[in-house]
Each structure stands twice: as structure tokens, then as C-alpha cells.
């Protein structure tokens, strides 16, 4: 958030655990990122049994919002996922 603000953006933070993600937004995010939207490094993922892990990403994230990889950034009609160098470069934000 600080890096985006320093670069002149006015980011809007959505606390997905407290506020949730709308079904429409979740569908758009999934359409763009597919299975990459699921954070398979999270403690929540590690706590799921094998059967649960085979469920569709949208259903899993709907049941366990903490499974969604973050941040999802929407800017200029584009959706970006994560905060790796490629995302920062696409936004023109220093690392």
C-alpha cells in the first residue's frame, strides 16, 4: 500500500477476511488467473484434506477466503496478481 501510494496511486484496501469478496469479483479474478488464484503455500491450504484440495478454486476460496492469493490489483482495466517484480514493473512501482 505504501509503495503504491508513494508512486501516486490511490489504492483502496479490501479486507477479504472481514469484508469478503463479491461473487462477481471472485468470478472475474478466477476467469483471469484460474487455479493460480489459490495460495497453495498458505496454512489454510496445508490444513485441507486431499478431497477438499480437488474442489474448484472458486468454491474453495468462497469457503476459505484466506486461500486467495493476494493482492489482486485492478488498474487501467487490467487485473494483476501478487506483488512480484513483474507486477511492480507493470505498475511502474519501484521494488
N, C-alpha and C positions, 0 to 999 in steps of 0.2 A: 504494500500500500504506500509506504514511504517513497519507494523508488518511482512508482507511477506518479505520485503527487509531485515529486521533485522534477519529473520530466514534463510537467504541465497538464497531466491528465487529472480528471476529477472522478476518481474511482468510487463506485457505490458498492459497499460491502454487504453481502447477503450471508447471514449466518444460517447455513443449511440445517444445522442441528436444531437451532431454536425456531427458525422461520420456515424451514423446509424448502423444497424446490417444487415449483408447479409442475404438474404432469406435462404441460405443453413444453416447458423449458427442458425437462428431462428427456422428452421425446426428441427435441431438436438437438440436444447435446449428444444423445445416443446415435441419431442419424449421422452426425458429423464424425464422431470418434469411435463408435462401435464398442467393442469389448475393451478398448483402451481406456474407456471411462471408468472402469473398475480398478481401484487401487489394490493390487494383489500383494502389496508389501505391508498393508495395514494389519494391526492386531485384530480388527474385526474379521478380515479375510481369513487369517490364520485360525480364528475361532470357529469358522464354519466347517461343517462336516462335508464329506465328499459329495453327497447328494445335493446339498444346498449350493455348492460351487458350480453345479451344472445348470442352475436356473438362469434364465435370460438376465442380462445386465440390468435392464430397466426394472425388472421385478426385484432383483437383489438390492439395488440402490433405493427403491421405494420402501423396502422393508428395513434396510440398514443404511441410512443416509451417509454415515461415516465411510462407507465403501467408495464413495465417489471421489475420484482423483481431483485434486484442486491445485490451483484455482482454474476456473473456467472464465476466460476473459472474452467479452464481446466488445469489439471495437471496429468501427468502419465497415459494418456488415459482415465481419469475419468472426469466427469463434476460434479461440486458441486455448490449448490445454497445458497446464503446468507452468513452470517458471524457469525452464531450461534456457540455455543460450539462444536457441532458435526463436523462442517466443519473445525474449527480450529484444533480439535483433529485429524481429518483425514489427515491434512497437517502437524501436529506436530508443530503448532504455538501456542505460549503462548497467553492467553487471553487478 
